[in-house]
Amino acid sequence: MKEFVEYVVKNLVDKPHEVCVNEVAATNTLIVELRVAKRDIGKVIGKRGKNINALRTLLTSAANPLGVRVTLEIVEEKQTYSESQGSC
């Protein structure tokens, strides 16, 4: 799931090198956290949320046969200097 989200989002945004996707696993649930450059958030969401809703629908369809529930979240938070040095 992580690779799929990363591929789609990198093709939507202006700064693909700043796309970061993390997976957090729980019981029968997978949370996909997406971080993008601040100016690219609008492109990921799209008009009236169409892009993000389409991506969530595709993730849900891909996860159903596996018996897993997937949640896609866009994470927006301030980064400290030490956090910005890591991969995400």
Secondary structure, 3 states (H helix, E strand, C coil): CHHHHHHHHHCCCCCHHHCEEEEEEECCEEEEEEECCHHHHHHHHCHHHHHHHHHHHHHHHHHHHHCCEEEEEECCCCCCHHHHCCCC
